[in-house]
Amino acid sequence: MKHDKTFKFITIGIIWLWLAIFAVAPNGLVFLTSLLQQGDNELVRLQLTLNSYFDLFNTSYLKIFLHSLGLAGCCTLVCIIVGYPFAFIIARSTSRYKGFLLFLVIIPFWTSSLIRSYAIVAMLKTKGILNSLLLSLGLIDQPLHLLYSSTAVMIGLVYSLLPFMILPLYANIEKLDMRLIDAARDLGANKRTVLLKIILPLTWPGIIAGSMLVFLPAMSMFYIPDLLGGAKSVLLGNLIQNQFLTARNWPMGSAVSVMLTLLMGLMLMLYWHSTKRNKDAQDLL
């Protein structure tokens, strides 16, 4: 027993030390930097100020934030619409096909997302695969200008982040008690009622978890808008990158990063609340 307690103490201590060095300390430094001033000859000046946070309400920054919010929201919605039926099919398929379907979801992780983004460029460019196929089929008369647009960015984000929506949904749907659906049907509920009153409320934590894994990266990814959107598409990730690497305004870049961290905390609270409510509902049933 004494050796077990010592082992647990050492293990937990190593975990806490790891989190303190590689998670708490970097985030603390980012928060501290956001409260400093931009220096003329140095990165920051050791003078506390809230100017970086006040600058977030500048019109140009608000436009970038609203654009990022809208694009990330649309990406999340598309991933839910596409991913929910696919996750439901995987969860309710026989074990013979379930492994293969999960393999299809996971296999994109074997390739770098940057390489996959370049593959999308090859598909969407004027003389790319998509335009060549549509022209050969006679569906269009001239090539579609999809690349370097918000549409291309949306396609790239959905393609890269769709697995992060499917996997949490699958894990949640697989635990769904089908007896509740059978009971609802026996009581005369139609398919729409079963979906809206039984399936969606019970799988709501999976929807929230998938939305978190899609929404925040969609706002902060910088290489997909750079490759597929060009200079026309600037998201919060591009803003942070530019502030740190180009403008050398570390306080401003840190302030935007802190804002994203607070947004993540808000979504975590929403997920915790939905999980608790879902558990209470299942306990009542």
TAVENCOR-V484364 format. One record per helix or strand. SS is the DSSP state (h for helix, s for strand). FROM is the first residue (numbers start at 1). TO is the last residue. Records with the same first field share a line. If there is no record, write none. Layout:
SS->FROM-TO  FROM-TO
This chain:
h->2-34  51-55  59-92  95-110  113-124  129-137  150-174  178-186  191-202  204-220  223-232  236-246  250-284
s->37-38  44-45
